[in-house]
Amino acid sequence: MRILSRLIGYLFWIGILAALLFYLVPQVQRDMPPGVFYKEEDTVPTDLHPVVEQKKEELMDAVRAKGIDVVITEGHRTMERQDALYAQGRSEGGSIVTSAKGGESYHNYGLAIDFALRTAEGDVVWDRVRDDNGNGEPDWMEVVEEAKSLGFEWGGDWPNFKDYPHLQMDFGLTIRDLKNGKRPVVDDFADD
């Protein structure tokens, strides 16, 4: 009898604690500064996140003003497309271009873009040393520096698999977070 009453007492306090956590955790999140709210979603985005889209346009305008013609070669990517790229250089012909399978890339969640340069002749190139605007700096690195100033992370800075055309905004979310349905909320990252 004594054990049963203790068990009931423990269950009572566990219930109280659970109720407090259920109430307090959302309250704490509401009091946090912008940029830390995430929504949970079962669906995977089918377009670029609106902030990534906005920053992509700002990037293109900024480098165009410097005389650089940048081309966005990839944006949002389906899981199937990601798997096909992952197969390249492995089970399919060609060179390895990614280390990420479907669901393991920020592209799959609309949070990444890839870029290249367009020459005066209209060719799309991935030449990291050319200086078509003639200012003594590689155009590629001018694009990268502008992208970083807009909040993008550059794949060329990664310690292992260097992905020089890749730019992403992770909003503090890991691939695990994204796979588990967390998504950045647009209002929390919008410019004022």
Contact map, one row per residue, 1 for C-alpha under 8 A:
111110000000000000000000000000000000000000000000000000000000000000000000000000000000000000000000000000000000000000000000000000000000000000000000000000000000000000000000000000000000000000000000
111111000000000000000000000000000000000000000000000000000000000000000000000000000000000000000000000000000000000000000000000000000000000000000000000000000000000000000000000000000000000000000000
111111100000000000000000000000000000000000000000000000000000000000000000000000000000000000000000000000000000000000000000000000000000000000000000000000000000000000000000000000000000000000000000
111111110000000000000000000000000000000000000000000000000000000000000000000000000000000000000000000000000000000000000000000000000000000000000000000000000000000000000000000000000000000000000000
111111111000000000000000000000000000000000000000000000000000000000000000000000000000000000000000000000000000000000000000000000000000000000000000000000000000000000000000000000000000000000000000
011111111100000000000000000000000000000000000000000000000000000000000000000000000000000000000000000000000000000000000000000000000000000000000000000000000000000000000000000000000000000000000000
001111111110000000000000000000000000000000000000000000000000000000000000000000000000000000000000000000000000000000000000000000000000000000000000000000000000000000000000000000000000000000000000
000111111111000000000000000000000000000000000000000000000000000000000000000000000000000000000000000000000000000000000000000000000000000000000000000000000000000000000000000000000000000000000000
000011111111100000000000000000000000000000000000000000000000000000000000000000000000000000000000000000000000000000000000000000000000000000000000000000000000000000000000000000000000000000000000
000001111111110000000000000000000000000000000000000000000000000000000000000000000000000000000000000000000000000000000000000000000000000000000000000000000000000000000000000000000000000000000000
000000111111111000000000000000000000000000000000000000000000000000000000000000000000000000000000000000000000000000000000000000000000000000000000000000000000000000000000000000000000000000000000
000000011111111100000000000000000000000000000000000000000000000000000000000000000000000000000000000000000000000000000000000000000000000000000000000000000000000000000000000000000000000000000000
000000001111111110000000000000000000000000000000000000000000000000000000000000000000000000000000000000000000000000000000000000000000000000000000000000000000000000000000000000000000000000000000
000000000111111111000000000000000000000000000000000000000000000000000000000000000000000000000000000000000000000000000000000000000000000000000000000000000000000000000000000000000000000000000000
000000000011111111100000000000000000000000000000000000000000000000000000000000000000000000000000000000000000000000000000000000000000000000000000000000000000000000000000000000000000000000000000
000000000001111111110000000000000000000000000000000000000000000000000000000000000000000000000000000000000000000000000000000000000000000000000000000000000000000000000000000000000000000000000000
000000000000111111111000000000000000000000000000000000000000000000000000000000000000000000000000000000000000000000000000000000000000000000000000000000000000000000000000000000000000000000000000
000000000000011111111100000000000000000000000000000000000000000000000000000000000000000000000000000000000000000000000000000000000000000000000000000000000000000000000000000000000000000000000000
000000000000001111111110000000000000000000000000000000000000000000000000000000000000000000000000000000000000000000000000000000000000000000000000000000000000000000000000000000000000000000000000
000000000000000111111111000000000000000000000000000000000000000000000000000000000000000000000000000000000000000000000000000000000000000000000000000000000000000000000000000000000000000000000000
000000000000000011111111100000000000000000000000000000000000000000000000000000000000000000000000000000000000000000000000000000000000000000000000000000000000000000000000000000000000000000000000
000000000000000001111111110000000000000000000000000000000000000000000000000000000000000000000000000000000000000000000000000000000000000000000000000000000000000000000000000000000000000000000000
000000000000000000111111111000000000000000000000000000000000000000000000000000000000000000000000000000000000000000000000000000000000000000000000000000000000000000000000000000000000000000000000
000000000000000000011111111100000000000000000000000000000000000000000000000000000000000000000000000000000000000000000000000000000000000000000000000000000000000000000000000000000000000000000000
000000000000000000001111111110000000000000000000000000000000000000000000000000000000000000000000000000000000000000000000000000000000000000000000000000000000000000000000000000000000000000000000
000000000000000000000111111111000000000000000000000000000000000000000000000000000000000000000000000000000000000000000000000000000000000000000000000000000000000000000000000000000000000000000000
000000000000000000000011111111100000000000000000000000000000000000000000000000000000000000000000000000000000000000000000000000000000000000000000000000000000000000000000000000000000000000000000
000000000000000000000001111111110000000000000000000000000000000000000000000000000000000000000000000000000000000000000000000000000000000000000000000000000000000000000000000000000000000000000000
000000000000000000000000111111110001100000000000000000000000000000000000000000000000000000000000000000000000000000000000000000000000000000000000000000000000000000000000000000000000000000000000
000000000000000000000000011111110000000000000000000000000000000000000000000000000000000000000000000000000000000000000000000000000000000000000000000000000000000000000000000000000000000000000000
000000000000000000000000001111111000000000000000000000000000000000000000000000000000000000000000000000000000000000000000000000000000000000000000000000000000000000000000000000000000000000000000
000000000000000000000000000111111101000000000000000000000000000000000000000000000000000000000000000000000000000000000000000000000000000000000000000000000000000000000000000000000000000000000000
000000000000000000000000000000111111000000000000000000000000000000000000000000000000000000000000000000000000000000000000000000000000000000000000000000000000000000000000000000000000000000000000
000000000000000000000000000000011111100000000000000000000000000000000000000000000000000000000000000000000000000000000000000000000000000000000000000000000000000000000000000000000000000000011000
000000000000000000000000000000001111100000000000000000000000000000000000000000000000000000000000000000000000000000000000000000000000000000000000000000000000000000000000001000000000000000011000
000000000000000000000000000010011111110000000000000000000000000000000000000000000000000000000000000000000000000000000000000000000000000000000000000000000000000000000000000100000000000000010000
000000000000000000000000000010000111111000000000000000000000000000000000000000000000000000000000000000000000000000000000000000000000000000000000000000000000000000000000000000000000000110010000
000000000000000000000000000000000001111100000000000000000000000000000000000000000000000000000000000000000000000000000000000000000000000000000000000000000000000000000000000000000000011110000000
000000000000000000000000000000000000111110000000000000000000000000000000000000000000000000000000000000000000000000000000000000000000000000000000000000000000000000000000000000000000111110000000
000000000000000000000000000000000000011111000000000000000000000000000000000000000000000000000000000000000000000000000000000000000000000000000000000000000000000000000000000000000000111000000000
000000000000000000000000000000000000001111110000000000000000000000000000000000000000000000000000000000000000000000000000000000000000000000000000000000000000000000000000000000000000111000000000
000000000000000000000000000000000000000111110000000000000000000000000000000000000000000000000000000000000000000000000000000000000000000000000000000000000000000000000000000000000000100000000000
000000000000000000000000000000000000000011111000000000000000000000000000000000000000000000000000000000000000000000000000000000000000000000000000000000000000000000000000000000000000100000000000
000000000000000000000000000000000000000011111100000000000000000000000000000000000000000000000000000000000001100000000000000000000000000000000000000000000000000000000000000000000000100000000000
000000000000000000000000000000000000000000111111100000000000000000000000000000000000000000000000000000000001110000000000000000000000000000000000000000000000000000000000000000000000000000000000
000000000000000000000000000000000000000000011111000000000000000000000000000111000000000000000000000000000000110000000000000000000000000000000000000000000000000000000000000000000000000000000000
000000000000000000000000000000000000000000001111100000000000000000000000001100000000000000000000000000000000110000000000000000000000000000000000000000000000000000000000000000000000000000000000
000000000000000000000000000000000000000000001111110110000000000000000000001100000000000000000000000000000000111100000000000000000000000000000000000000000000000000000000000000000000000000000000
000000000000000000000000000000000000000000001011111110000000000000000000000000000000000000000000000000000000111000000000000000000000000000000000000000000000000000000000000000000000000001000000
000000000000000000000000000000000000000000000001111111000000000000000000000000000000000000000000000000000000000000000000000000000000000000000000000000000000000000000000000000000000000001000000
000000000000000000000000000000000000000000000000111111100000000000000000000000000000000000000000000000000000000000000000000000000000000000000000000000000000000000000000000000000000000001001100
000000000000000000000000000000000000000000000001111111110000000000000000000000000000000000000000000000000000011100000000000000000000000000000000000000000000000000000000100000000000000000000000
000000000000000000000000000000000000000000000001111111111000000000000000000000000000000000000000000000000000000000000000000000000000000000000000000000000000000000000000000000000000000000000000
000000000000000000000000000000000000000000000000011111111100000000000000000000000000000000000000000000000000000000000000000000000000000000000000000000000000000000000000000000000000000000000000
000000000000000000000000000000000000000000000000001111111110000000000000000000000000000000000000000000000000000000000000000000000000000000000000000001000000000000000000000000000000000000000000
000000000000000000000000000000000000000000000000000111111111000000000000000000000000000000000000000000000000000010000000000000000000000000000000000000000000000000000000000000000000000000000000
000000000000000000000000000000000000000000000000000011111111100000000000000000000000000000000000000000000000000000000000000000000000000000000000000000000000000000000000000000000000000000000000
000000000000000000000000000000000000000000000000000001111111110000000000000000000000000000000000000000000000000000000000000000000000000000000000000000000000000000000000000000000000000000000000
000000000000000000000000000000000000000000000000000000111111111000000000000000000000000000000000000000000000000000000000000000000000000000000010011001000000000000000000000000000000000000000000
000000000000000000000000000000000000000000000000000000011111111100001100000000000000000000000000000000000000000000000000000000000000000000000000000000000000000000000000000000000000000000000000
000000000000000000000000000000000000000000000000000000001111111110000000000000000000000000000000000000000000000000000000000000000000000000000000000000000000000000000000000000000000000000000000
000000000000000000000000000000000000000000000000000000000111111111000000000000000000000000000000000000000000000000000000000000000000000000000000010000000000000000000000000000000000000000000000
000000000000000000000000000000000000000000000000000000000011111111111100000000000000000000000000000000000000000000000000000000000000000000000110010000000000000000000000000000000000000000000000
000000000000000000000000000000000000000000000000000000000001111111111100000000000000000000000000000000000000000000000000000000000000000000000000000000000000000000000000000000000000000000000000
000000000000000000000000000000000000000000000000000000000000111111110000000000000000000000000000000000000000000000000000000000000000000000000000000000000000000000000000000000000000000000000000
000000000000000000000000000000000000000000000000000000000000011111110000000000000000000000000000000000000000000000000000000000000000100000000000000000000000000000000000000000000000000000000000
000000000000000000000000000000000000000000000000000000000000001111111000000000000000000000000000000000000000000000000000000000000001100000000000000000000000000000000000000000000000000000000000
000000000000000000000000000000000000000000000000000000000000001111111100000000000000000000000000000000000000000000001000000000000001100000100000000000000000000000000000000000000000000000000000
000000000000000000000000000000000000000000000000000000000001001100111110000000000000000000000000000000000000000000001110000000000000000000000000000000000000000000000000000000000000000000000000
000000000000000000000000000000000000000000000000000000000001001100011111000000000000000000000000000000000000000000111100000000000000000000000010000000000000000000000000000000000000000000000000
000000000000000000000000000000000000000000000000000000000000000000001111100000000000000000000000000000000000000000111100000100000000000000000000000000000000000000000000000000000000000000000000
000000000000000000000000000000000000000000000000000000000000000000000111111000000000000000000000000000000000000011110000000000000000000000000000000000000000000000000000000000000000000000000000
000000000000000000000000000000000000000000000000000000000000000000000011111000000000000000000000000000000000000011110000000000000000000000000000000000000000000000000000000000000000000000000000
000000000000000000000000000000000000000000000000000000000000000000000001111110000000000000000000000000000000000011100000000000000000000000000000000000000000000000000000000000000000000000000000
000000000000000000000000000000000000000000000011000000000000000000000001111110000000000000000000000000000010011111000000000000000000000000000000000000000000000000000000000000000000000000000000
000000000000000000000000000000000000000000000111000000000000000000000000011111000000000000000000000000000011111110000000000000000000000000000000000000000000000000000000000000000000000000000000
000000000000000000000000000000000000000000000100000000000000000000000000011111101100000000000000000000000011110000000000000000000000000000000000000000000000000000000000000000000000000000000000
000000000000000000000000000000000000000000000100000000000000000000000000000111111100000000000000000001000011000000000000000000000000000000000000000000000000000000000000000000000000000000000000
000000000000000000000000000000000000000000000000000000000000000000000000000011111110000000000000000011100001000000000000000000000000000000000000000000000000000000000000000000000000000000000000
000000000000000000000000000000000000000000000000000000000000000000000000000001111111000000000000000001000000000000000000000000000000000000000000000000000000000000000000000000000000000000000000
000000000000000000000000000000000000000000000000000000000000000000000000000011111111100000000000000001000000000000000000000000000000000000000000000000000000000000000000000000000000000000000000
000000000000000000000000000000000000000000000000000000000000000000000000000011111111110000000000000111101001000000000000000000000000000000000000000000000000000000000000000000000000000000000000
000000000000000000000000000000000000000000000000000000000000000000000000000000111111111000000000000011000000000000000000000000000000000000000000000000000000000000000000000000000000000000000000
000000000000000000000000000000000000000000000000000000000000000000000000000000011111111100000000000000000000000000000000000000000000000000000000000000000000000000000000000000000000000000000000
000000000000000000000000000000000000000000000000000000000000000000000000000000001111111100000001110000000000000000000000000000000000000000000000000000000000000000000000000000000000000000000000
000000000000000000000000000000000000000000000000000000000000000000000000000000000111111111000001111111000000000000000000000000000000000000000000000000000000000000000000000000000000000000000000
000000000000000000000000000000000000000000000000000000000000000000000000000000000011111111110001000000000000000000000000000000000000000000000000000000000000000000000000000000000000000000000000
000000000000000000000000000000000000000000000000000000000000000000000000000000000001111111111111100000000000000000000000000000000000000000000000000000000000000000000000000000000000000000000000
000000000000000000000000000000000000000000000000000000000000000000000000000000000000011111111111100000000000000000000000000000000000000000000000000000000000000000000000000000000000000000000000
000000000000000000000000000000000000000000000000000000000000000000000000000000000000011111111001000000000000000000000000000000000000000000000000000000000000000000000000000000000000000000000000
000000000000000000000000000000000000000000000000000000000000000000000000000000000000001111111000000000000000000000000000000000000000000000000000000000000000000000000000000000000000000000000000
000000000000000000000000000000000000000000000000000000000000000000000000000000000000001111111100000000000000000000000000000000000000000000000000000000000000000000000000000000000000000000000000
000000000000000000000000000000000000000000000000000000000000000000000000000000000000000111111110000000000000000000000000000000000000000000000000000000000000000000000000000000000000000000000000
000000000000000000000000000000000000000000000000000000000000000000000000000000000000000110011111000000000000000000000000000000000000000000000000000000000000000000000000000000000000000000000000
000000000000000000000000000000000000000000000000000000000000000000000000000000000000000110001111100000000000000000000000000000000000000000000000000000000000000000000000000000000000000000000000
000000000000000000000000000000000000000000000000000000000000000000000000000000000000111111000111111000000000000000000000000000000000000000000000000000000000000000000000000000000000000000000000
000000000000000000000000000000000000000000000000000000000000000000000000000000000000110110000011111000000000000000000000000000000000000000000000000000000000000000000000000000000000000000000000
000000000000000000000000000000000000000000000000000000000000000000000000000000000000110000000001111110000000000000000000000000000000000000000000000000000000000000100000000000000000000000000000
000000000000000000000000000000000000000000000000000000000000000000000000000000000000010000000001111110000000000000000000000000000000000000000000000000000000000010000000000000000000000000000000
000000000000000000000000000000000000000000000000000000000000000000000000000000000100010000000000011111111000000000000000000000000000000000000000000000000000000000000000000000000000000000000000
000000000000000000000000000000000000000000000000000000000000000000000000000000100110010000000000011111111000000000000000000000000000000000000000000000000000000000000000000000000000000000000000
000000000000000000000000000000000000000000000000000000000000000000000000000001111110010000000000000111111001000000000000000000000000000000000000000000000000000000000000000000000000000000000000
000000000000000000000000000000000000000000000000000000000000000000000000000000100100000000000000000111111001000000000000000000000000000000000000000000000000000000000000000000100010000000000000
000000000000000000000000000000000000000000000000000000000000000000000000000000000000000000000000000111111101000000000000000000000000000000000000000000000000000000000000000000100010000000000000
000000000000000000000000000000000000000000000000000000000000000000000000000000000100000000000000000111111111100000000000000000000000000000000000000000000000000000000000000000100000000000000000
000000000000000000000000000000000000000000000000000000000000000000000000000000000000000000000000000000011111111100000000000000000000000000000000000000000000000000000001010000100000000000000000
000000000000000000000000000000000000000000000000000000000000000000000000001111000000000000000000000000001111111110000000000000000000000000000000000000000000000000000000000000000000000000000000
000000000000000000000000000000000000000000011000000000000000000000000000000111100100000000000000000001111111111000000000000000000000000000000000000000000000000000000000000000000000000000000000
000000000000000000000000000000000000000000011111100000000000000000000000000110000000000000000000000000001111111100000000000000000000000000000000000000000000000000000000000000000100000000000000
000000000000000000000000000000000000000000001111100100000000000000000000001110000000000000000000000000000111111100000000000000000000000000000000000000000000000000000000000000000000000000000000
000000000000000000000000000000000000000000000001100100000000000000000000001100000000000000000000000000000111111110000000000000000000000000000000000000000000000000000001110000000000000000000000
000000000000000000000000000000000000000000000001000100000000000000000000001100000000000000000000000000000110111111000000000000000000000000000000000000000000000000000111100000000000000000000000
000000000000000000000000000000000000000000000000000000010000000000000001111100000000000000000000000000000010001111100000000000000000000000000000000000000000000000000111000000000000000000000000
000000000000000000000000000000000000000000000000000000000000000000000001111000000000000000000000000000000000000111110000000000000000000000000000000000000000000000001110000000000000000000000000
000000000000000000000000000000000000000000000000000000000000000000000111110000000000000000000000000000000000000011111000000000000000000000000000000000000000000000001110000000000000000000000000
000000000000000000000000000000000000000000000000000000000000000000000111100000000000000000000000000000000000000001111100000111000000000000000000000000000000000000001000000000000000000000000000
000000000000000000000000000000000000000000000000000000000000000000011110000000000000000000000000000000000000000000111110000111100000000000010000000000000000000000000000000000000000000000000000
000000000000000000000000000000000000000000000000000000000000000000001110000000000000000000000000000000000000000000011111111110000000000000000000000000000000000000000000000000000000000000000000
000000000000000000000000000000000000000000000000000000000000000000001000000000000000000000000000000000000000000000001111111110000001000000000000000000000000000000000000000000000000000000000000
000000000000000000000000000000000000000000000000000000000000000000000000000000000000000000000000000000000000000000000111111000000000000000000000000000000000000000000000000000000000000000000000
000000000000000000000000000000000000000000000000000000000000000000000000000000000000000000000000000000000000000000000111111000000000000000000000000000000000000000000000000000000000000000000000
000000000000000000000000000000000000000000000000000000000000000000000000000000000000000000000000000000000000000000000111111100000000000000000000000000000000000000000000000000000000000000000000
000000000000000000000000000000000000000000000000000000000000000000000000000000000000000000000000000000000000000000000111111110000000000000000000000000000000000000000000000000000000000000000000
000000000000000000000000000000000000000000000000000000000000000000000010000000000000000000000000000000000000000000011110011111000000000000000000000000000000000000000000000000000000000000000000
000000000000000000000000000000000000000000000000000000000000000000000000000000000000000000000000000000000000000000011110001111100000000000000000000000000000000000000000000000000000000000000000
000000000000000000000000000000000000000000000000000000000000000000000000000000000000000000000000000000000000000000011000000111110000000000000000000000000000000000001000000000000000000000000000
000000000000000000000000000000000000000000000000000000000000000000000000000000000000000000000000000000000000000000001000000011111100000000010000000000000000000000000000000000000000000000000000
000000000000000000000000000000000000000000000000000000000000000000000000000000000000000000000000000000000000000000000000000001111100000001111000000000000000000000000000000000000000000000000000
000000000000000000000000000000000000000000000000000000000000000000000000000000000000000000000000000000000000000000000000000000111110000001110000000000000000000000000000000000000000000000000000
000000000000000000000000000000000000000000000000000000000000000000000000000000000000000000000000000000000000000000000000000000111111000001110000000000000000000000000000000000000000000000000000
000000000000000000000000000000000000000000000000000000000000000000000000000000000000000000000000000000000000000000000000000000001111111111100000000000000000000000000000000000000000000000000000
000000000000000000000000000000000000000000000000000000000000000000110000000000000000000000000000000000000000000000000010000000000111110000100000000000000000000000000000000000000000000000000000
000000000000000000000000000000000000000000000000000000000000000001110000000000000000000000000000000000000000000000000000000000000011111000100000000000000000000000000000000000000000000000000000
000000000000000000000000000000000000000000000000000000000000000000000000000000000000000000000000000000000000000000000000000000000011111110000000000000000000000000000000000000000000000000000000
000000000000000000000000000000000000000000000000000000000000000000000000000000000000000000000000000000000000000000000000000000000010111110000000000000000000000000000000000000000000000000000000
000000000000000000000000000000000000000000000000000000000000000000000000000000000000000000000000000000000000000000000000000000000010011111000000000000000000000000000000000000000000000000000000
000000000000000000000000000000000000000000000000000000000000000000000000000000000000000000000000000000000000000000000000000000000010011111101100000000000000000000000000000000000000000000000000
000000000000000000000000000000000000000000000000000000000000000000000000000000000000000000000000000000000000000000000000000000011110000111111100000000000000000000000000000000000000000000000000
000000000000000000000000000000000000000000000000000000000000000000010000000000000000000000000000000000000000000000000000000000011111100011111110000000000000000000000000000000000000000000000000
000000000000000000000000000000000000000000000000000000000000000000000000000000000000000000000000000000000000000000001000000000111100000001111111000000000000000000000000000000000000000000000000
000000000000000000000000000000000000000000000000000000000000000000000000000000000000000000000000000000000000000000000000000000010000000011111111100000000000000000000000000000000000000000000000
000000000000000000000000000000000000000000000000000000000000001000000000000000000000000000000000000000000000000000000000000000000000000011111111110000000000000000000000000000000000000000000000
000000000000000000000000000000000000000000000000000000000010001000000100000000000000000000000000000000000000000000000000000000000000000000111111111000000000000000000000000000000000000000000000
000000000000000000000000000000000000000000000000000000000000000000000000000000000000000000000000000000000000000000000000000000000000000000011111111100000100000000000000000000000000000000000000
000000000000000000000000000000000000000000000000000000000000000000000000000000000000000000000000000000000000000000000000000000000000000000001111111110000000000000000000000000000000000000000000
000000000000000000000000000000000000000000000000000000000010011000000000000000000000000000000000000000000000000000000000000000000000000000000111111111000000000000000000000000000000000000000000
000000000000000000000000000000000000000000000000000000000010000000000000000000000000000000000000000000000000000000000000000000000000000000000011111111111100000000000010000000000000000000000000
000000000000000000000000000000000000000000000000000000000000000000000000000000000000000000000000000000000000000000000000000000000000000000000001111111111100000000000000000000000000000000000000
000000000000000000000000000000000000000000000000000000000000000000000000000000000000000000000000000000000000000000000000000000000000000000000000111111110000000000000000000000000000000000000000
000000000000000000000000000000000000000000000000000000100010000000000000000000000000000000000000000000000000000000000000000000000000000000000000011111110000000000000000000000000000000000000000
000000000000000000000000000000000000000000000000000000000000000000000000000000000000000000000000000000000000000000000000000000000000000000000000001111111000000000000000100000000000000000000000
000000000000000000000000000000000000000000000000000000000000000000000000000000000000000000000000000000000000000000000000000000000000000000000000001111111100000000000011100000000000000000000000
000000000000000000000000000000000000000000000000000000000000000000000000000000000000000000000000000000000000000000000000000000000000000000000000001100111110100000000011100000000000000000000000
000000000000000000000000000000000000000000000000000000000000000000000000000000000000000000000000000000000000000000000000000000000000000000000001001100011111110000111111000000000000000000000000
000000000000000000000000000000000000000000000000000000000000000000000000000000000000000000000000000000000000000000000000000000000000000000000000000000001111110001111111000000000000000000000000
000000000000000000000000000000000000000000000000000000000000000000000000000000000000000000000000000000000000000000000000000000000000000000000000000000000111110001111100000000000000000000000000
000000000000000000000000000000000000000000000000000000000000000000000000000000000000000000000000000000000000000000000000000000000000000000000000000000001111111001000000000000000000000000000000
000000000000000000000000000000000000000000000000000000000000000000000000000000000000000000000000000000000000000000000000000000000000000000000000000000000111111111100000000000000000000000000000
000000000000000000000000000000000000000000000000000000000000000000000000000000000000000000000000000000000000000000000000000000000000000000000000000000000000111111000000000000000000000000000000
000000000000000000000000000000000000000000000000000000000000000000000000000000000000000000000000000000000000000000000000000000000000000000000000000000000000011111000000000000000000000000000000
000000000000000000000000000000000000000000000000000000000000000000000000000000000000000000000000001000000000000000000000000000000000000000000000000000000000011111100000000000000000000000000000
000000000000000000000000000000000000000000000000000000000000000000000000000000000000000000000000000000000000000000000000000000000000000000000000000000000011111111110000000000000000000000000000
000000000000000000000000000000000000000000000000000000000000000000000000000000000000000000000000010000000000000000000000000000000000000000000000000000000111010011111100000000000000000000000000
000000000000000000000000000000000000000000000000000000000000000000000000000000000000000000000000000000000000000000000000000000000000000000000000000000000111000001111100000000000000000000000000
000000000000000000000000000000000000000000000000000000000000000000000000000000000000000000000000000000000000000001110000000001000000000000000000000000000111000000111110000000000000000000000000
000000000000000000000000000000000000000000000000000000000000000000000000000000000000000000000000000000000000000111100000000000000000000000000000000000000111000000111111000000000000000000000000
000000000000000000000000000000000000000000000000000000000000000000000000000000000000000000000000000000000000000111100000000000000000000000000000001000011110000000001111100000000000000000000000
000000000000000000000000000000000000000000000000000000000000000000000000000000000000000000000000000000000100001110000000000000000000000000000000000000011110000000000111110000000000000000000000
000000000000000000000000000000000000000000000000000100000000000000000000000000000000000000000000000000000000001100000000000000000000000000000000000000111000000000000011111000000000000000000000
000000000000000000000000000000000000000000000000000000000000000000000000000000000000000000000000000000000100001000000000000000000000000000000000000000000000000000000001111111000000000000000000
000000000000000000000000000000000010000000000000000000000000000000000000000000000000000000000000000000000000000000000000000000000000000000000000000000000000000000000000111110000000000100000000
000000000000000000000000000000000001000000000000000000000000000000000000000000000000000000000000000000000000000000000000000000000000000000000000000000000000000000000000011111000000000000000000
000000000000000000000000000000000000000000000000000000000000000000000000000000000000000000000000000000000000000000000000000000000000000000000000000000000000000000000000011111111100011100000000
000000000000000000000000000000000000000000000000000000000000000000000000000000000000000000000000000000000000000000000000000000000000000000000000000000000000000000000000010111111100000000000000
000000000000000000000000000000000000000000000000000000000000000000000000000000000000000000000000000000111100000000000000000000000000000000000000000000000000000000000000000011111110000000000000
000000000000000000000000000000000000000000000000000000000000000000000000000000000000000000000000000000000000000000000000000000000000000000000000000000000000000000000000000011111111000000000000
000000000000000000000000000000000000000000000000000000000000000000000000000000000000000000000000000000000000000000000000000000000000000000000000000000000000000000000000000011111111110000000000
000000000000000000000000000000000000000000000000000000000000000000000000000000000000000000000000000000000000100000000000000000000000000000000000000000000000000000000000000011111111111000000000
000000000000000000000000000000000000000000000000000000000000000000000000000000000000000000000000000000110000000000000000000000000000000000000000000000000000000000000000000000111111110000000000
000000000000000000000000000000000000000000000000000000000000000000000000000000000000000000000000000000000000000000000000000000000000000000000000000000000000000000000000000000011111110000000000
000000000000000000000000000000000000001111110000000000000000000000000000000000000000000000000000000000000000000000000000000000000000000000000000000000000000000000000000000000001111111000000000
000000000000000000000000000000000000011110000000000000000000000000000000000000000000000000000000000000000000000000000000000000000000000000000000000000000000000000000000000010001111111100000000
000000000000000000000000000000000000011110000000000000000000000000000000000000000000000000000000000000000000000000000000000000000000000000000000000000000000000000000000000010000100111110000000
000000000000000000000000000000000000111000000000000000000000000000000000000000000000000000000000000000000000000000000000000000000000000000000000000000000000000000000000001010000000011111010000
000000000000000000000000000000000000111000000000000000000000000000000000000000000000000000000000000000000000000000000000000000000000000000000000000000000000000000000000000000000000001111111000
000000000000000000000000000000000000000000000000111000000000000000000000000000000000000000000000000000000000000000000000000000000000000000000000000000000000000000000000000000000000000111111100
000000000000000000000000000000000000000000000000000000000000000000000000000000000000000000000000000000000000000000000000000000000000000000000000000000000000000000000000000000000000000011111100
000000000000000000000000000000000111100000000000000000000000000000000000000000000000000000000000000000000000000000000000000000000000000000000000000000000000000000000000000000000000000111111100
000000000000000000000000000000000110000000000000001000000000000000000000000000000000000000000000000000000000000000000000000000000000000000000000000000000000000000000000000000000000000011111110
000000000000000000000000000000000000000000000000001000000000000000000000000000000000000000000000000000000000000000000000000000000000000000000000000000000000000000000000000000000000000001111111
000000000000000000000000000000000000000000000000000000000000000000000000000000000000000000000000000000000000000000000000000000000000000000000000000000000000000000000000000000000000000000001111
000000000000000000000000000000000000000000000000000000000000000000000000000000000000000000000000000000000000000000000000000000000000000000000000000000000000000000000000000000000000000000000111
